[in-house]
């Protein structure tokens, strides 16, 4: 179900048929506790997980994220019904199957519809066309000939998807549509320097120029419902038993470093790991600036999917 607004929202679900455990948690920024500009989807029945981070002021941002979550959830259910007419096993895929590309196209179409709905219904509800939302979304499709799954994922903006595999470093599956990415694209920064800036903890870690880049790293270059139709990034990867996939808004990854995220994903119980990530991010957001430059009050949302052994 899509979730938004108000105080803390949590959800956890497990499904034997889907082989996954879903854990989700979202809290509004303490500066505006009555409005949560984040929304999320955590639906074990369809294998769908997503986070949305609304922009355009608290009321407009909340509307954009809520509409995108509702439209995406309903749109994917429609896709599932359509698929069941052609594939009796639903989304039980052969690892070498030929309809992965078709599913990726459906995923893009669902987000394109959400983008259009924000521009129309969203603008009417908000009374302004200055509203948009990021998205990081994934669909887990069990494999018929292997114990894992295919993860089809899409994103726009700076909400992220991470993959943690036992015994391996944390892997970021998405690249932000943001300032640091543009600086790398324009060859102003190297990838390694952009990562170092993004992961900095203290003022002394960065030069004055790099500190400016750090402060503006949250500026996004595109979103659903933004001034121009977005480029929706779609990709896929294979998920194995024991893997964990994190979908999060920048309230998580702006406050926590990748190393901290990895440690929490490793240690957290599968039904409550999202709550642990949100609570630790909230603690960081309250820290004084002389302790860390990462402290950022914000709406904070995480959805974690664990592939069971």
C-alpha positions as CSV (number, residue, x, y, z in Angstrom):
1,X,0.0,0.0,0.0
2,X,1.2,3.6,-0.6
3,X,1.8,5.6,2.5
4,X,2.3,9.3,3.3
5,X,1.6,12.2,5.7
6,X,1.6,12.6,9.4
7,X,3.6,10.7,12.0
8,X,5.8,7.7,11.7
9,X,4.5,5.0,9.2
10,X,5.8,1.5,9.4
11,X,5.1,-1.7,7.5
12,X,6.5,-5.2,7.3
13,X,5.3,-8.2,5.3
14,X,6.4,-11.6,4.3
15,X,5.2,-13.9,1.6
16,X,6.1,-17.5,1.1
17,X,5.3,-17.3,-2.6
18,X,7.4,-14.2,-3.2
19,X,10.3,-15.4,-1.1
20,X,10.8,-11.9,0.3
21,X,10.4,-10.0,3.5
22,X,9.5,-6.3,3.2
23,X,10.3,-3.8,5.9
24,X,9.3,-0.1,5.6
25,X,9.4,3.0,7.8
26,X,8.8,6.7,7.1
27,X,8.7,9.8,9.4
28,X,8.1,13.5,8.6
29,X,10.7,16.1,9.3
30,X,10.6,17.4,12.9
31,X,10.3,21.0,11.5
32,X,6.9,20.2,9.9
33,X,5.6,17.0,11.8
34,X,2.1,17.4,10.3
35,X,3.4,17.0,6.7
36,X,5.4,14.1,5.3
37,X,6.6,15.0,1.8
38,X,7.8,11.4,1.4
39,X,5.6,8.4,0.4
40,X,6.4,4.8,0.0
41,X,5.1,1.5,-1.4
42,X,5.8,-1.8,0.3
43,X,3.8,-4.6,-1.3
44,X,4.9,-8.1,-0.9
45,X,1.9,-9.4,-2.9
46,X,3.2,-7.8,-6.1
47,X,6.9,-7.6,-5.3
48,X,6.7,-3.8,-5.6
49,X,8.8,-1.5,-3.4
50,X,9.2,2.3,-4.0
51,X,10.0,5.6,-2.3
52,X,9.0,9.1,-3.4
53,X,10.4,12.4,-2.1
54,X,8.1,15.3,-2.9
55,X,9.6,18.8,-3.8
56,X,7.9,22.1,-4.2
57,X,7.1,23.1,-0.5
58,X,5.5,20.9,2.1
59,X,1.9,20.9,0.8
60,X,2.8,20.6,-2.9
61,X,5.6,18.1,-2.3
62,X,3.3,15.9,-0.2
63,X,0.7,16.0,-3.0
64,X,3.2,15.1,-5.7
65,X,4.6,12.2,-3.7
66,X,1.2,10.9,-2.7
67,X,-0.2,11.0,-6.3
68,X,2.9,9.3,-7.7
69,X,2.7,6.5,-5.1
70,X,-1.0,6.0,-5.7
71,X,-0.7,6.0,-9.5
72,X,2.4,3.8,-9.5
73,X,0.8,1.2,-7.2
74,X,-2.4,1.1,-9.2
75,X,-0.6,1.1,-12.5
76,X,1.6,-1.9,-11.5
77,X,-1.4,-3.9,-10.3
78,X,-3.0,-3.3,-13.8
79,X,0.3,-4.5,-15.4
80,X,0.1,-7.6,-13.2
81,X,-3.5,-8.4,-14.3
82,X,-2.4,-8.0,-17.9
83,X,0.5,-10.3,-17.4
84,X,-1.6,-13.0,-15.8
85,X,-3.5,-13.3,-19.1
86,X,-0.3,-14.1,-21.0
87,X,1.8,-15.8,-18.3
88,X,-0.1,-18.2,-16.1
89,X,2.8,-18.1,-13.6
90,X,2.6,-14.3,-13.3
91,X,6.1,-12.9,-12.8
92,X,7.8,-16.2,-12.3
93,X,10.6,-15.7,-14.8
94,X,13.1,-17.9,-16.5
95,X,16.6,-16.5,-15.9
96,X,17.1,-16.4,-19.6
97,X,13.5,-15.3,-20.4
98,X,12.8,-13.0,-23.3
99,X,10.2,-10.7,-21.6
100,X,12.4,-8.9,-19.2
101,X,12.6,-6.0,-21.7
102,X,8.8,-6.0,-21.9
103,X,8.6,-5.7,-18.1
104,X,11.1,-2.8,-18.1
105,X,8.9,-1.0,-20.7
106,X,5.8,-1.5,-18.5
107,X,7.8,0.0,-15.5
108,X,8.7,3.1,-17.6
109,X,5.1,3.5,-18.8
110,X,3.8,3.4,-15.2
111,X,6.1,6.2,-14.1
112,X,5.3,8.2,-17.3
113,X,1.7,8.0,-16.3
114,X,2.5,9.2,-12.7
115,X,4.5,12.1,-14.2
116,X,1.5,13.2,-16.2
117,X,-0.9,12.9,-13.3
118,X,1.3,15.1,-11.2
119,X,1.2,17.8,-13.9
120,X,-2.6,17.6,-14.2
121,X,-4.4,16.4,-11.1
122,X,-1.5,17.3,-8.8
123,X,-1.2,20.9,-10.1
124,X,-5.0,21.3,-9.7
125,X,-5.0,20.0,-6.1
126,X,-1.9,22.0,-5.1
127,X,-3.0,25.2,-6.8
128,X,0.5,25.5,-8.4
129,X,2.5,23.8,-11.1
130,X,5.6,24.0,-8.9
131,X,5.5,20.4,-7.6
132,X,7.4,17.3,-8.4
133,X,8.8,14.2,-6.8
134,X,11.7,11.8,-7.0
135,X,11.2,8.1,-7.3
136,X,13.3,4.9,-6.6
137,X,11.3,1.8,-7.5
138,X,11.8,-1.9,-7.9
139,X,9.9,-5.0,-8.8
140,X,11.1,-8.4,-7.6
141,X,10.3,-11.2,-10.0
142,X,11.0,-14.7,-8.7
143,X,13.0,-17.0,-11.0
144,X,11.5,-20.3,-12.0
145,X,14.9,-22.0,-12.3
146,X,16.8,-20.4,-9.5
147,X,16.3,-19.6,-5.8
148,X,16.7,-15.8,-6.3
149,X,14.9,-13.2,-8.3
150,X,15.2,-10.6,-11.0
151,X,15.1,-7.0,-9.7
152,X,13.7,-4.6,-12.3
153,X,14.3,-1.1,-11.1
154,X,13.8,2.5,-12.1
155,X,14.6,5.9,-10.6
156,X,14.4,9.7,-11.2
157,X,16.0,12.3,-9.0
158,X,18.2,11.5,-6.0
159,X,16.2,8.8,-4.2
160,X,18.5,5.7,-4.2
161,X,18.5,2.0,-4.4
162,X,21.3,0.0,-2.7
163,X,22.1,-3.7,-2.8
164,X,23.9,-5.5,0.0
165,X,25.1,-9.0,-0.7
166,X,26.5,-11.2,2.1
167,X,30.3,-10.9,2.1
168,X,30.4,-8.1,-0.4
169,X,30.6,-4.3,-0.1
170,X,27.4,-2.2,-0.4
171,X,26.6,-1.5,-4.0
172,X,24.7,1.6,-5.1
173,X,22.5,0.6,-8.1
174,X,21.4,4.2,-9.0
175,X,23.2,7.3,-9.9
176,X,21.6,10.6,-8.6
177,X,20.2,13.1,-11.0
178,X,22.0,15.8,-9.1
179,X,24.8,18.4,-8.9
180,X,27.6,16.0,-8.3
181,X,26.5,13.8,-11.2
182,X,26.5,16.8,-13.5
183,X,30.0,17.8,-12.3
184,X,31.2,14.4,-13.2
185,X,29.4,14.4,-16.5
186,X,31.0,17.8,-17.4
187,X,34.4,16.5,-16.3
188,X,34.7,19.1,-13.5
189,X,35.1,16.2,-11.0
190,X,36.3,12.6,-11.2
191,X,33.9,9.9,-10.0
192,X,36.2,9.2,-7.0
193,X,36.2,12.9,-5.9
194,X,32.4,13.1,-6.2
195,X,32.1,10.0,-4.0
196,X,34.5,11.4,-1.5
197,X,32.6,14.7,-1.3
198,X,29.2,12.8,-1.0
199,X,30.5,10.7,1.9
200,X,32.3,13.5,3.8
201,X,31.7,13.7,7.6
202,X,33.5,16.8,8.8
203,X,34.4,20.3,7.5
204,X,38.1,19.5,7.5
205,X,37.5,16.6,5.0
206,X,36.8,19.0,2.2
207,X,38.3,22.1,0.6
208,X,36.2,25.3,0.5
209,X,35.1,24.6,-3.0
210,X,34.3,21.0,-2.3
211,X,32.3,22.1,0.8
212,X,30.1,24.2,-1.5
213,X,29.6,21.2,-3.8
214,X,28.7,19.2,-0.7
215,X,26.1,21.7,0.5
216,X,24.5,21.8,-3.0
217,X,24.7,18.1,-3.6
218,X,21.0,17.7,-2.9
219,X,20.0,19.9,-5.9
220,X,18.3,17.6,-8.4
221,X,18.3,18.0,-12.1
222,X,15.0,16.2,-12.9
223,X,12.0,14.7,-11.2
224,X,8.5,13.3,-11.9
225,X,6.2,16.3,-12.6
226,X,9.2,18.7,-13.1
227,X,9.4,21.4,-15.7
228,X,10.4,18.9,-18.4
229,X,9.4,15.3,-19.0
230,X,12.0,13.2,-17.1
231,X,14.4,10.6,-18.4
232,X,13.4,7.5,-16.5
233,X,16.4,5.3,-15.7
234,X,15.5,1.6,-16.0
235,X,17.8,-1.3,-15.3
236,X,17.9,-4.8,-13.8
237,X,20.0,-7.1,-11.7
238,X,19.8,-10.5,-10.2
239,X,19.0,-10.9,-6.5
240,X,20.2,-14.0,-4.6
241,X,19.1,-15.5,-1.2
242,X,20.5,-13.4,1.6
243,X,20.6,-10.2,-0.4
244,X,19.0,-7.0,0.9
245,X,17.8,-4.2,-1.3
246,X,17.3,-0.7,0.2
247,X,15.1,1.9,-1.4
248,X,15.5,5.3,0.4
249,X,14.9,9.0,0.1
250,X,17.8,11.5,0.8
251,X,16.7,11.7,4.4
252,X,18.6,8.4,4.8
253,X,21.6,8.9,2.5
254,X,22.3,12.5,3.3
255,X,22.5,11.8,7.0
256,X,24.2,8.4,6.8
257,X,27.3,7.4,4.9
258,X,27.3,4.3,2.8
259,X,29.5,2.6,5.4
260,X,26.9,3.3,8.1
261,X,24.1,2.2,5.8
262,X,25.9,-1.1,5.1
263,X,26.5,-1.8,8.9
264,X,22.8,-1.2,9.7
265,X,21.6,-3.4,6.8
266,X,23.9,-6.2,8.0
267,X,22.9,-6.0,11.6
268,X,19.2,-5.2,11.4
269,X,16.4,-7.9,11.8
270,X,14.7,-8.3,8.4
271,X,11.3,-7.2,9.7
272,X,12.5,-4.0,11.4
273,X,15.7,-3.0,9.6
274,X,14.0,-0.1,7.8
275,X,13.0,1.4,11.2
276,X,16.6,1.1,12.4
277,X,17.8,3.0,9.4
278,X,15.2,5.8,9.9
279,X,15.9,6.1,13.6
280,X,19.7,6.3,13.1
281,X,19.2,8.9,10.4
282,X,16.9,10.9,12.7
283,X,19.6,10.8,15.4
284,X,22.2,12.1,13.0
285,X,19.9,14.9,11.8
286,X,19.8,16.2,15.4
287,X,23.6,16.3,15.8
288,X,25.4,19.7,16.1
289,X,27.3,21.1,13.1
290,X,30.6,20.9,15.0
291,X,30.1,17.2,15.2
292,X,29.3,16.5,11.5
293,X,28.4,18.3,8.3
294,X,26.0,15.5,7.4
295,X,23.2,16.5,9.9
296,X,20.2,17.3,7.9
297,X,16.6,17.6,9.2
298,X,14.3,16.0,6.6
299,X,11.5,13.6,6.0
300,X,13.1,10.1,6.2
301,X,11.9,7.0,4.4
302,X,13.3,3.5,3.9
303,X,12.0,0.3,2.4
304,X,14.2,-2.8,2.7
305,X,13.5,-6.1,0.9
306,X,15.3,-9.2,2.1
307,X,15.5,-12.3,-0.1
308,X,15.2,-15.2,2.2
309,X,17.5,-18.3,2.1
